[in-house]
Amino acid sequence: MFDEVMGLPDGTTGFTLEEAIWDKGDGGCEELNRHAVAALLNVQHPGVDFYLTESEVTFLVQKAYKVDNCDQDVSTMCISVNG
């Protein structure tokens, strides 16, 4: 489950990782969720030199949900995945 992997309280999103990456919601937490899963895939891939660690990805997600401001941290995640 997305919540467990990201260190969020159970039931925060209720998504699996697959559901999170395919969620078509516009902006906010849905966009953050998509980019967070993509970032984790990049972190785990041996051929990708990704500058965030798994801990940093999960920290950004936890912070965004804690302060209820997913838009703030989605830009960091987008730059990381797309940069």
DAMOUR-V418890 format. One record per run of one state. SS is the DSSP state (H for helix, E for strand, C for the rest). FROM is the first residue (numbers start at 0). TO is the last residue. Records with the same first field share a line. If there is no record, write none. Layout:
SS=FROM-TO  FROM-TO
This chain:
C=0-0  6-15  22-26  44-52  66-68  82-82
H=1-5  16-21  27-43  53-65  69-81
